[in-house]
């Protein structure tokens, strides 16, 4: 999406099937694709100072194309649930859940 090109129909169908499986299993709470970084901004906070950097961002390795919010019993379950289906992901516990 960063280049303004949507994923292929095949990839969208695969992602849809994966999301449906997660939903039926009661794992998927939410998920959305994000617009290109040219429409966003990065905000950095340091005490009371705020720095705003408007997109687009050159470092594509730092971009997030979308998100899935899962409810799992543990971080290990989240990692195992993913399998090799979605490419690279970041698994991080919710701040209100401890551990």
N, C-alpha and C positions, 0 to 999 in steps of 0.2 A: 504494500500500500504506500510505502514511502515515496516510490517513484510515480504514484498516481495510478498504478496498475493493480487491479484486484487479483487475488490468487485465482488459479485455474478452477474451472467447474469441478474437476476431479478432486482437487485439494479441498475445496469448500464442502463437497459431498462427504469426504473422509472426515473432516473436522466435525461436520454435522452429525455423522454417525457416532463418532467418539463422544461428543457432547450428549447425545441421546442416551448412550450407554451409561455415562456418568450420572445423568439425571434419573434414569430408572433405578440405579443403584443407591440413590439418595445422597450422592457425593457432591454433585454440582449445585452450588447455591446461586451463582451468577457468572456471567461472561459477556464480554463485549470486545469488538475490534476498535482500534483507535485510529483517528485521522492522522495524516502525515505531520511530521514535526514542524513543517512550515506554518502550521496553524496553531502551534503551541508555544510555550515559554518554559524556561527552566528558572526556578526561583531558589536562590541560596540565602539562608539565614545565618547570621553570625551575631548573636546578642540582639541588639535592636536594629542592626543594619540589615537591609534587604537588597539583594542584587538580582535584577531580572535580566535574563538573556533570552531574547526572542529567537525562535526557530527560523529557518531549519538548522539542524545540527549536523555537522560534518561527520562526527564519529558515529557511524551507524551501529557499531557494536554496542553502543549504550542506549539504543532505542528499544522501546517496547511496542510491539505491534498490537497487543491486546492483552486481555487477562481472563483467567478463569479462577473463580473463588470456589474452593472445595471445602467440604466438611469431612475431616478424617479423624480417626482416633489418635493418630500419632504422625509425626513427620515421616517415619519409616513407611507407614501405610500410604501416605501421599506419594512418596517416591515409587513404591511398588505399583500403585494404581496407574501411574503414568505409562509404564511399559516403554516401548520405543515408538510410540504413536505420534508424538507432537514435536519432535525436534528438541531444541534446547528449552528448558524451563527453569524457573526459580521457584523453589519450594521454601516457604518461610512461615512459621507459625503465626497465628493472629496474636496481636499484642495483649489482648485480654485473656489469653488462654494459658499463660505461663509457659514454662519449659520450652 
